[in-house]
């Protein structure tokens, strides 16, 4: 799962304005921004967090991060045969409900 996030981040970084050698580069979408932002947070890279946050509005970034978190929890729950609630609580270090 984290490999897919990293691949998404690599695509985002290589599609940044200015890295295309003068060709038209499409704008970033909210999911690319969320993937880049979350991976930067995980690696504690403030510069990348700031850059990803500048790609979309704060509301769009919030939605994208929420969607990424939801998908990650569901994927981990399916992988481990557990409920999404149990996985989310474990990831946050909360006691089992």
VEXBAKE-907957 format. One record per atom (N, C-alpha, C): residue number from 0; residue in one letter; atom name; x, z, y. Coordinates in Angstrom, 3 decimals, padded with zeros to 6 digits, always signed. Last residue first. Layout:
<r num="NUM" residu="A" atome="CA" u="X" w="Z" v="Y"/>
...
END
This chain:
<r num="96" residu="X" atome="N" u="-012.010" w="+021.522" v="-000.818"/>
<r num="96" residu="X" atome="CA" u="-013.337" w="+021.997" v="-000.392"/>
<r num="96" residu="X" atome="C" u="-014.145" w="+022.477" v="-001.573"/>
<r num="95" residu="X" atome="N" u="-008.619" w="+022.542" v="-000.766"/>
<r num="95" residu="X" atome="CA" u="-009.704" w="+021.786" v="-001.407"/>
<r num="95" residu="X" atome="C" u="-011.038" w="+022.383" v="-001.007"/>
<r num="94" residu="X" atome="N" u="-007.004" w="+022.978" v="+002.452"/>
<r num="94" residu="X" atome="CA" u="-007.368" w="+023.431" v="+001.103"/>
<r num="94" residu="X" atome="C" u="-008.522" w="+022.595" v="+000.552"/>
<r num="93" residu="X" atome="N" u="-005.025" w="+020.385" v="+004.006"/>
<r num="93" residu="X" atome="CA" u="-006.155" w="+021.328" v="+004.025"/>
<r num="93" residu="X" atome="C" u="-006.460" w="+021.776" v="+002.603"/>
<r num="92" residu="X" atome="N" u="-003.151" w="+018.433" v="+004.507"/>
<r num="92" residu="X" atome="CA" u="-002.687" w="+019.761" v="+004.132"/>
<r num="92" residu="X" atome="C" u="-003.778" w="+020.820" v="+004.178"/>
<r num="91" residu="X" atome="N" u="-003.934" w="+015.868" v="+004.873"/>
<r num="91" residu="X" atome="CA" u="-003.862" w="+016.707" v="+006.073"/>
<r num="91" residu="X" atome="C" u="-003.427" w="+018.135" v="+005.771"/>
<r num="90" residu="X" atome="N" u="-003.992" w="+014.943" v="+002.278"/>
<r num="90" residu="X" atome="CA" u="-003.065" w="+014.326" v="+003.223"/>
<r num="90" residu="X" atome="C" u="-002.877" w="+015.172" v="+004.475"/>
<r num="89" residu="X" atome="N" u="-006.105" w="+016.537" v="+001.265"/>
<r num="89" residu="X" atome="CA" u="-004.738" w="+016.721" v="+000.773"/>
<r num="89" residu="X" atome="C" u="-003.718" w="+016.147" v="+001.752"/>
<r num="88" residu="X" atome="N" u="-008.288" w="+015.455" v="+002.649"/>
<r num="88" residu="X" atome="CA" u="-007.932" w="+016.877" v="+002.835"/>
<r num="88" residu="X" atome="C" u="-006.496" w="+017.139" v="+002.385"/>
<r num="87" residu="X" atome="N" u="-008.246" w="+012.833" v="+001.628"/>
<r num="87" residu="X" atome="CA" u="-008.076" w="+013.086" v="+003.068"/>
<r num="87" residu="X" atome="C" u="-007.653" w="+014.528" v="+003.321"/>
<r num="86" residu="X" atome="N" u="-008.734" w="+013.326" v="-001.111"/>
<r num="86" residu="X" atome="CA" u="-007.490" w="+012.689" v="-000.677"/>
<r num="86" residu="X" atome="C" u="-007.225" w="+012.983" v="+000.797"/>
<r num="85" residu="X" atome="N" u="-011.307" w="+014.452" v="-001.043"/>
<r num="85" residu="X" atome="CA" u="-010.187" w="+015.209" v="-001.620"/>
<r num="85" residu="X" atome="C" u="-008.846" w="+014.651" v="-001.145"/>
<r num="84" residu="X" atome="N" u="-012.749" w="+012.293" v="+000.107"/>
<r num="84" residu="X" atome="CA" u="-012.666" w="+013.585" v="+000.800"/>
<r num="84" residu="X" atome="C" u="-011.489" w="+014.412" v="+000.285"/>
<r num="83" residu="X" atome="N" u="-012.551" w="+010.270" v="-001.844"/>
<r num="83" residu="X" atome="CA" u="-011.896" w="+010.091" v="-000.543"/>
<r num="83" residu="X" atome="C" u="-011.755" w="+011.414" v="+000.223"/>
<r num="82" residu="X" atome="N" u="-011.890" w="+011.647" v="-005.115"/>
<r num="82" residu="X" atome="CA" u="-012.811" w="+011.321" v="-004.027"/>
<r num="82" residu="X" atome="C" u="-012.024" w="+011.106" v="-002.731"/>
<r num="81" residu="X" atome="N" u="-009.767" w="+009.936" v="-007.527"/>
<r num="81" residu="X" atome="CA" u="-010.297" w="+011.120" v="-006.831"/>
<r num="81" residu="X" atome="C" u="-011.242" w="+010.672" v="-005.735"/>
<r num="80" residu="X" atome="N" u="-008.086" w="+008.125" v="-008.789"/>
<r num="80" residu="X" atome="CA" u="-009.323" w="+008.536" v="-009.443"/>
<r num="80" residu="X" atome="C" u="-009.932" w="+009.785" v="-008.831"/>
<r num="79" residu="X" atome="N" u="-005.895" w="+007.141" v="-007.453"/>
<r num="79" residu="X" atome="CA" u="-005.753" w="+008.427" v="-008.139"/>
<r num="79" residu="X" atome="C" u="-007.001" w="+008.912" v="-008.841"/>
<r num="78" residu="X" atome="N" u="-006.866" w="+004.738" v="-006.436"/>
<r num="78" residu="X" atome="CA" u="-005.627" w="+004.744" v="-007.215"/>
<r num="78" residu="X" atome="C" u="-005.508" w="+006.012" v="-008.046"/>
<r num="77" residu="X" atome="N" u="-009.027" w="+005.612" v="-004.928"/>
<r num="77" residu="X" atome="CA" u="-009.249" w="+004.748" v="-006.098"/>
<r num="77" residu="X" atome="C" u="-008.053" w="+004.784" v="-007.032"/>
<r num="76" residu="X" atome="N" u="-007.630" w="+007.075" v="-002.971"/>
<r num="76" residu="X" atome="CA" u="-008.624" w="+007.738" v="-003.817"/>
<r num="76" residu="X" atome="C" u="-008.879" w="+006.922" v="-005.083"/>
<r num="75" residu="X" atome="N" u="-006.092" w="+005.095" v="-001.755"/>
<r num="75" residu="X" atome="CA" u="-005.425" w="+006.198" v="-002.456"/>
<r num="75" residu="X" atome="C" u="-006.385" w="+006.920" v="-003.394"/>
<r num="74" residu="X" atome="N" u="-008.193" w="+003.536" v="-000.654"/>
<r num="74" residu="X" atome="CA" u="-007.243" w="+002.954" v="-001.620"/>
<r num="74" residu="X" atome="C" u="-006.535" w="+004.044" v="-002.420"/>
<r num="73" residu="X" atome="N" u="-009.399" w="+005.397" v="+001.090"/>
<r num="73" residu="X" atome="CA" u="-010.173" w="+004.814" v="-000.013"/>
<r num="73" residu="X" atome="C" u="-009.232" w="+004.243" v="-001.077"/>
<r num="72" residu="X" atome="N" u="-007.248" w="+005.840" v="+002.838"/>
<r num="72" residu="X" atome="CA" u="-007.812" w="+006.950" v="+002.064"/>
<r num="72" residu="X" atome="C" u="-008.603" w="+006.417" v="+000.870"/>
<r num="71" residu="X" atome="N" u="-006.913" w="+003.257" v="+003.912"/>
<r num="71" residu="X" atome="CA" u="-005.818" w="+003.909" v="+003.188"/>
<r num="71" residu="X" atome="C" u="-006.348" w="+005.040" v="+002.308"/>
<r num="70" residu="X" atome="N" u="-009.350" w="+002.817" v="+005.217"/>
<r num="70" residu="X" atome="CA" u="-008.955" w="+001.948" v="+004.105"/>
<r num="70" residu="X" atome="C" u="-007.849" w="+002.587" v="+003.265"/>
<r num="69" residu="X" atome="N" u="-009.208" w="+004.849" v="+007.168"/>
<r num="69" residu="X" atome="CA" u="-010.305" w="+004.813" v="+006.185"/>
<r num="69" residu="X" atome="C" u="-009.914" w="+003.986" v="+004.963"/>
<r num="68" residu="X" atome="N" u="-006.936" w="+004.081" v="+008.607"/>
<r num="68" residu="X" atome="CA" u="-006.977" w="+005.375" v="+007.921"/>
<r num="68" residu="X" atome="C" u="-008.050" w="+005.378" v="+006.838"/>
<r num="67" residu="X" atome="N" u="-007.821" w="+001.601" v="+009.611"/>
<r num="67" residu="X" atome="CA" u="-006.644" w="+001.669" v="+008.748"/>
<r num="67" residu="X" atome="C" u="-006.641" w="+002.971" v="+007.950"/>
<r num="66" residu="X" atome="N" u="-009.951" w="+002.467" v="+011.222"/>
<r num="66" residu="X" atome="CA" u="-010.206" w="+001.564" v="+010.099"/>
<r num="66" residu="X" atome="C" u="-009.042" w="+001.585" v="+009.105"/>
<r num="65" residu="X" atome="N" u="-008.537" w="+004.008" v="+013.099"/>
<r num="65" residu="X" atome="CA" u="-009.564" w="+004.626" v="+012.267"/>
<r num="65" residu="X" atome="C" u="-009.847" w="+003.763" v="+011.029"/>
<r num="64" residu="X" atome="N" u="-006.970" w="+002.014" v="+014.248"/>
<r num="64" residu="X" atome="CA" u="-006.307" w="+003.125" v="+013.551"/>
<r num="64" residu="X" atome="C" u="-007.301" w="+003.817" v="+012.629"/>
<r num="63" residu="X" atome="N" u="-009.021" w="+000.434" v="+015.389"/>
<r num="63" residu="X" atome="CA" u="-008.122" w="-000.113" v="+014.376"/>
<r num="63" residu="X" atome="C" u="-007.418" w="+000.962" v="+013.572"/>
<r num="62" residu="X" atome="N" u="-010.146" w="+002.226" v="+017.257"/>
<r num="62" residu="X" atome="CA" u="-010.962" w="+001.662" v="+016.178"/>
<r num="62" residu="X" atome="C" u="-010.075" w="+001.153" v="+015.051"/>
<r num="61" residu="X" atome="N" u="-007.891" w="+002.612" v="+018.898"/>
<r num="61" residu="X" atome="CA" u="-008.510" w="+003.740" v="+018.211"/>
<r num="61" residu="X" atome="C" u="-009.360" w="+003.267" v="+017.039"/>
<r num="60" residu="X" atome="N" u="-007.544" w="+000.022" v="+019.882"/>
<r num="60" residu="X" atome="CA" u="-006.493" w="+000.630" v="+019.069"/>
<r num="60" residu="X" atome="C" u="-007.066" w="+001.797" v="+018.268"/>
<r num="59" residu="X" atome="N" u="-009.908" w="-000.248" v="+021.360"/>
<r num="59" residu="X" atome="CA" u="-009.666" w="-001.134" v="+020.227"/>
<r num="59" residu="X" atome="C" u="-008.597" w="-000.553" v="+019.300"/>
<r num="58" residu="X" atome="N" u="-009.458" w="+001.733" v="+023.301"/>
<r num="58" residu="X" atome="CA" u="-010.627" w="+001.814" v="+022.422"/>
<r num="58" residu="X" atome="C" u="-010.432" w="+000.967" v="+021.169"/>
<r num="57" residu="X" atome="N" u="-007.156" w="+000.819" v="+024.630"/>
<r num="57" residu="X" atome="CA" u="-007.122" w="+002.086" v="+023.886"/>
<r num="57" residu="X" atome="C" u="-008.295" w="+002.224" v="+022.906"/>
<r num="56" residu="X" atome="N" u="-006.724" w="-002.746" v="+024.022"/>
<r num="56" residu="X" atome="CA" u="-007.257" w="-001.616" v="+024.791"/>
<r num="56" residu="X" atome="C" u="-007.164" w="-000.335" v="+023.959"/>
<r num="55" residu="X" atome="N" u="-003.521" w="-004.023" v="+022.871"/>
<r num="55" residu="X" atome="CA" u="-004.988" w="-003.994" v="+022.911"/>
<r num="55" residu="X" atome="C" u="-005.443" w="-002.805" v="+023.749"/>
<r num="54" residu="X" atome="N" u="-000.774" w="-003.805" v="+023.296"/>
<r num="54" residu="X" atome="CA" u="-001.325" w="-005.071" v="+022.839"/>
<r num="54" residu="X" atome="C" u="-002.839" w="-005.155" v="+022.969"/>
<r num="53" residu="X" atome="N" u="+000.222" w="-001.319" v="+023.855"/>
<r num="53" residu="X" atome="CA" u="+000.001" w="-002.217" v="+024.992"/>
<r num="53" residu="X" atome="C" u="-000.674" w="-003.529" v="+024.591"/>
<r num="52" residu="X" atome="N" u="+000.689" w="-000.140" v="+021.452"/>
<r num="52" residu="X" atome="CA" u="-000.439" w="+000.359" v="+022.232"/>
<r num="52" residu="X" atome="C" u="-000.754" w="-000.549" v="+023.411"/>
<r num="51" residu="X" atome="N" u="+003.058" w="-001.405" v="+020.727"/>
<r num="51" residu="X" atome="CA" u="+001.828" w="-001.709" v="+019.989"/>
<r num="51" residu="X" atome="C" u="+000.595" w="-001.266" v="+020.767"/>
<r num="50" residu="X" atome="N" u="+004.790" w="-000.157" v="+022.616"/>
<r num="50" residu="X" atome="CA" u="+004.602" w="-001.603" v="+022.598"/>
<r num="50" residu="X" atome="C" u="+003.288" w="-001.964" v="+021.903"/>
<r num="49" residu="X" atome="N" u="+004.624" w="+002.550" v="+021.910"/>
<r num="49" residu="X" atome="CA" u="+004.217" w="+002.112" v="+023.247"/>
<r num="49" residu="X" atome="C" u="+003.939" w="+000.613" v="+023.277"/>
<r num="48" residu="X" atome="N" u="+005.685" w="+002.406" v="+019.311"/>
<r num="48" residu="X" atome="CA" u="+004.326" w="+002.915" v="+019.533"/>
<r num="48" residu="X" atome="C" u="+003.797" w="+002.428" v="+020.874"/>
<r num="47" residu="X" atome="N" u="+008.269" w="+001.495" v="+019.843"/>
<r num="47" residu="X" atome="CA" u="+007.349" w="+000.624" v="+019.109"/>
<r num="47" residu="X" atome="C" u="+005.902" w="+001.091" v="+019.263"/>
<r num="46" residu="X" atome="N" u="+009.203" w="+003.805" v="+021.209"/>
<r num="46" residu="X" atome="CA" u="+009.212" w="+002.484" v="+021.852"/>
<r num="46" residu="X" atome="C" u="+008.245" w="+001.522" v="+021.173"/>
<r num="45" residu="X" atome="N" u="+008.989" w="+005.873" v="+019.296"/>
<r num="45" residu="X" atome="CA" u="+008.147" w="+005.873" v="+020.491"/>
<r num="45" residu="X" atome="C" u="+008.108" w="+004.514" v="+021.186"/>
<r num="44" residu="X" atome="N" u="+008.985" w="+006.259" v="+016.125"/>
<r num="44" residu="X" atome="CA" u="+009.606" w="+005.298" v="+017.031"/>
<r num="44" residu="X" atome="C" u="+008.716" w="+005.108" v="+018.263"/>
<r num="43" residu="X" atome="N" u="+008.409" w="+007.633" v="+013.699"/>
<r num="43" residu="X" atome="CA" u="+008.706" w="+008.354" v="+014.935"/>
<r num="43" residu="X" atome="C" u="+009.473" w="+007.480" v="+015.937"/>
<r num="42" residu="X" atome="N" u="+007.409" w="+006.382" v="+011.543"/>
<r num="42" residu="X" atome="CA" u="+008.865" w="+006.347" v="+011.674"/>
<r num="42" residu="X" atome="C" u="+009.346" w="+007.024" v="+012.951"/>
<r num="41" residu="X" atome="N" u="+004.720" w="+006.728" v="+011.958"/>
<r num="41" residu="X" atome="CA" u="+005.289" w="+007.250" v="+010.720"/>
<r num="41" residu="X" atome="C" u="+006.815" w="+007.308" v="+010.782"/>
<r num="40" residu="X" atome="N" u="+004.451" w="+005.282" v="+014.345"/>
<r num="40" residu="X" atome="CA" u="+004.238" w="+006.736" v="+014.345"/>
<r num="40" residu="X" atome="C" u="+004.887" w="+007.368" v="+013.116"/>
<r num="39" residu="X" atome="N" u="+004.883" w="+002.713" v="+013.351"/>
<r num="39" residu="X" atome="CA" u="+005.822" w="+003.269" v="+014.332"/>
<r num="39" residu="X" atome="C" u="+005.685" w="+004.785" v="+014.413"/>
<r num="38" residu="X" atome="N" u="+002.625" w="+002.461" v="+011.750"/>
<r num="38" residu="X" atome="CA" u="+003.947" w="+002.433" v="+011.114"/>
<r num="38" residu="X" atome="C" u="+005.012" w="+002.980" v="+012.065"/>
<r num="37" residu="X" atome="N" u="+000.639" w="+002.615" v="+013.756"/>
<r num="37" residu="X" atome="CA" u="+000.716" w="+003.642" v="+012.715"/>
<r num="37" residu="X" atome="C" u="+002.078" w="+003.643" v="+012.034"/>
<r num="36" residu="X" atome="N" u="+001.247" w="+000.276" v="+015.277"/>
<r num="36" residu="X" atome="CA" u="+001.227" w="+001.610" v="+015.892"/>
<r num="36" residu="X" atome="C" u="+001.400" w="+002.705" v="+014.841"/>
<r num="35" residu="X" atome="N" u="+000.968" w="-001.807" v="+013.437"/>
<r num="35" residu="X" atome="CA" u="+002.257" w="-001.589" v="+014.100"/>
<r num="35" residu="X" atome="C" u="+002.338" w="-000.180" v="+014.674"/>
<r num="34" residu="X" atome="N" u="-001.739" w="-001.485" v="+012.774"/>
<r num="34" residu="X" atome="CA" u="-000.704" w="-001.428" v="+011.733"/>
<r num="34" residu="X" atome="C" u="+000.665" w="-001.143" v="+012.350"/>
<r num="33" residu="X" atome="N" u="-002.947" w="-001.809" v="+015.322"/>
<r num="33" residu="X" atome="CA" u="-003.090" w="-000.554" v="+014.588"/>
<r num="33" residu="X" atome="C" u="-002.007" w="-000.404" v="+013.523"/>
<r num="32" residu="X" atome="N" u="-002.242" w="-004.460" v="+015.913"/>
<r num="32" residu="X" atome="CA" u="-001.812" w="-003.375" v="+016.795"/>
<r num="32" residu="X" atome="C" u="-001.874" w="-002.039" v="+016.065"/>
<r num="31" residu="X" atome="N" u="-003.567" w="-005.761" v="+013.857"/>
<r num="31" residu="X" atome="CA" u="-002.108" w="-005.866" v="+013.957"/>
<r num="31" residu="X" atome="C" u="-001.571" w="-004.726" v="+014.820"/>
<r num="30" residu="X" atome="N" u="-006.169" w="-005.082" v="+014.580"/>
<r num="30" residu="X" atome="CA" u="-005.633" w="-004.609" v="+013.307"/>
<r num="30" residu="X" atome="C" u="-004.114" w="-004.721" v="+013.261"/>
<r num="29" residu="X" atome="N" u="-006.576" w="-006.319" v="+017.040"/>
<r num="29" residu="X" atome="CA" u="-006.579" w="-004.863" v="+016.979"/>
<r num="29" residu="X" atome="C" u="-006.021" w="-004.336" v="+015.671"/>
<r num="28" residu="X" atome="N" u="-004.175" w="-009.016" v="+017.442"/>
<r num="28" residu="X" atome="CA" u="-005.515" w="-008.475" v="+017.275"/>
<r num="28" residu="X" atome="C" u="-005.436" w="-006.969" v="+017.055"/>
<r num="27" residu="X" atome="N" u="-002.169" w="-010.629" v="+019.912"/>
<r num="27" residu="X" atome="CA" u="-002.292" w="-009.680" v="+018.812"/>
<r num="27" residu="X" atome="C" u="-003.746" w="-009.240" v="+018.678"/>
<r num="26" residu="X" atome="N" u="-002.387" w="-014.160" v="+020.660"/>
<r num="26" residu="X" atome="CA" u="-002.407" w="-012.744" v="+021.031"/>
<r num="26" residu="X" atome="C" u="-002.576" w="-011.868" v="+019.794"/>
<r num="25" residu="X" atome="N" u="-000.074" w="-016.684" v="+019.521"/>
<r num="25" residu="X" atome="CA" u="-001.411" w="-016.130" v="+019.633"/>
<r num="25" residu="X" atome="C" u="-001.351" w="-014.652" v="+020.023"/>
<r num="24" residu="X" atome="N" u="+002.188" w="-018.530" v="+021.349"/>
<r num="24" residu="X" atome="CA" u="+002.042" w="-017.440" v="+020.398"/>
<r num="24" residu="X" atome="C" u="+000.661" w="-016.837" v="+020.597"/>
<r num="23" residu="X" atome="N" u="+003.625" w="-021.643" v="+021.800"/>
<r num="23" residu="X" atome="CA" u="+002.458" w="-020.812" v="+022.062"/>
<r num="23" residu="X" atome="C" u="+002.314" w="-019.778" v="+020.963"/>
<r num="22" residu="X" atome="N" u="+007.244" w="-021.567" v="+022.121"/>
<r num="22" residu="X" atome="CA" u="+005.991" w="-022.084" v="+021.572"/>
<r num="22" residu="X" atome="C" u="+004.841" w="-021.142" v="+021.918"/>
<r num="21" residu="X" atome="N" u="+009.529" w="-020.314" v="+023.052"/>
<r num="21" residu="X" atome="CA" u="+008.806" w="-021.177" v="+023.960"/>
<r num="21" residu="X" atome="C" u="+007.515" w="-021.748" v="+023.407"/>
<r num="20" residu="X" atome="N" u="+010.469" w="-018.733" v="+020.913"/>
<r num="20" residu="X" atome="CA" u="+011.287" w="-019.816" v="+021.426"/>
<r num="20" residu="X" atome="C" u="+010.499" w="-020.800" v="+022.269"/>
<r num="19" residu="X" atome="N" u="+009.103" w="-016.520" v="+020.072"/>
<r num="19" residu="X" atome="CA" u="+008.735" w="-017.807" v="+019.508"/>
<r num="19" residu="X" atome="C" u="+009.518" w="-018.969" v="+020.063"/>
<r num="18" residu="X" atome="N" u="+009.448" w="-014.153" v="+021.268"/>
<r num="18" residu="X" atome="CA" u="+010.236" w="-014.364" v="+020.055"/>
<r num="18" residu="X" atome="C" u="+009.992" w="-015.740" v="+019.463"/>
<r num="17" residu="X" atome="N" u="+007.739" w="-014.141" v="+023.396"/>
<r num="17" residu="X" atome="CA" u="+009.168" w="-014.187" v="+023.693"/>
<r num="17" residu="X" atome="C" u="+010.017" w="-014.404" v="+022.459"/>
<r num="16" residu="X" atome="N" u="+005.333" w="-012.112" v="+021.891"/>
<r num="16" residu="X" atome="CA" u="+005.662" w="-013.070" v="+022.941"/>
<r num="16" residu="X" atome="C" u="+007.151" w="-013.006" v="+023.247"/>
<r num="15" residu="X" atome="N" u="+005.718" w="-011.616" v="+018.330"/>
<r num="15" residu="X" atome="CA" u="+005.700" w="-011.098" v="+019.702"/>
<r num="15" residu="X" atome="C" u="+005.967" w="-012.197" v="+020.703"/>
<r num="14" residu="X" atome="N" u="+005.857" w="-012.203" v="+015.692"/>
<r num="14" residu="X" atome="CA" u="+004.945" w="-013.020" v="+016.489"/>
<r num="14" residu="X" atome="C" u="+004.842" w="-012.539" v="+017.929"/>
<r num="13" residu="X" atome="N" u="+007.493" w="-010.387" v="+014.502"/>
<r num="13" residu="X" atome="CA" u="+008.008" w="-011.754" v="+014.617"/>
<r num="13" residu="X" atome="C" u="+007.087" w="-012.655" v="+015.415"/>
<r num="12" residu="X" atome="N" u="+005.840" w="-008.132" v="+014.595"/>
<r num="12" residu="X" atome="CA" u="+007.087" w="-008.153" v="+015.364"/>
<r num="12" residu="X" atome="C" u="+007.587" w="-009.575" v="+015.549"/>
<r num="11" residu="X" atome="N" u="+003.809" w="-008.907" v="+012.817"/>
<r num="11" residu="X" atome="CA" u="+003.497" w="-008.596" v="+014.213"/>
<r num="11" residu="X" atome="C" u="+004.755" w="-008.709" v="+015.061"/>
<r num="10" residu="X" atome="N" u="+005.180" w="-009.192" v="+010.412"/>
<r num="10" residu="X" atome="CA" u="+004.498" w="-010.354" v="+010.989"/>
<r num="10" residu="X" atome="C" u="+004.209" w="-010.125" v="+012.468"/>
<r num="9" residu="X" atome="N" u="+005.977" w="-006.527" v="+010.105"/>
<r num="9" residu="X" atome="CA" u="+006.997" w="-007.565" v="+010.265"/>
<r num="9" residu="X" atome="C" u="+006.375" w="-008.816" v="+010.874"/>
<r num="8" residu="X" atome="N" u="+003.483" w="-005.317" v="+009.748"/>
<r num="8" residu="X" atome="CA" u="+004.293" w="-004.992" v="+010.914"/>
<r num="8" residu="X" atome="C" u="+005.342" w="-006.065" v="+011.167"/>
<r num="7" residu="X" atome="N" u="+002.742" w="-006.379" v="+007.311"/>
<r num="7" residu="X" atome="CA" u="+001.929" w="-006.670" v="+008.497"/>
<r num="7" residu="X" atome="C" u="+002.736" w="-006.412" v="+009.755"/>
<r num="6" residu="X" atome="N" u="+004.700" w="-005.208" v="+005.735"/>
<r num="6" residu="X" atome="CA" u="+004.657" w="-006.671" v="+005.863"/>
<r num="6" residu="X" atome="C" u="+003.852" w="-007.076" v="+007.083"/>
<r num="5" residu="X" atome="N" u="+003.921" w="-002.513" v="+006.007"/>
<r num="5" residu="X" atome="CA" u="+005.230" w="-002.935" v="+006.512"/>
<r num="5" residu="X" atome="C" u="+005.267" w="-004.451" v="+006.694"/>
<r num="4" residu="X" atome="N" u="+001.479" w="-002.634" v="+004.688"/>
<r num="4" residu="X" atome="CA" u="+001.523" w="-002.233" v="+006.097"/>
<r num="4" residu="X" atome="C" u="+002.830" w="-002.699" v="+006.722"/>
<r num="3" residu="X" atome="N" u="+002.334" w="-003.327" v="+002.147"/>
<r num="3" residu="X" atome="CA" u="+001.465" w="-004.251" v="+002.878"/>
<r num="3" residu="X" atome="C" u="+001.469" w="-003.923" v="+004.367"/>
<r num="2" residu="X" atome="N" u="+003.788" w="-001.047" v="+001.509"/>
<r num="2" residu="X" atome="CA" u="+004.478" w="-002.328" v="+001.585"/>
<r num="2" residu="X" atome="C" u="+003.669" w="-003.349" v="+002.352"/>
<r num="1" residu="X" atome="N" u="+001.895" w="+000.863" v="+001.279"/>
<r num="1" residu="X" atome="CA" u="+002.738" w="+000.915" v="+002.459"/>
<r num="1" residu="X" atome="C" u="+003.547" w="-000.365" v="+002.620"/>
<r num="0" residu="X" atome="N" u="+000.828" w="+000.000" v="-001.189"/>
<r num="0" residu="X" atome="CA" u="+000.000" w="+000.000" v="+000.000"/>
<r num="0" residu="X" atome="C" u="+000.874" w="+000.000" v="+001.255"/>
END
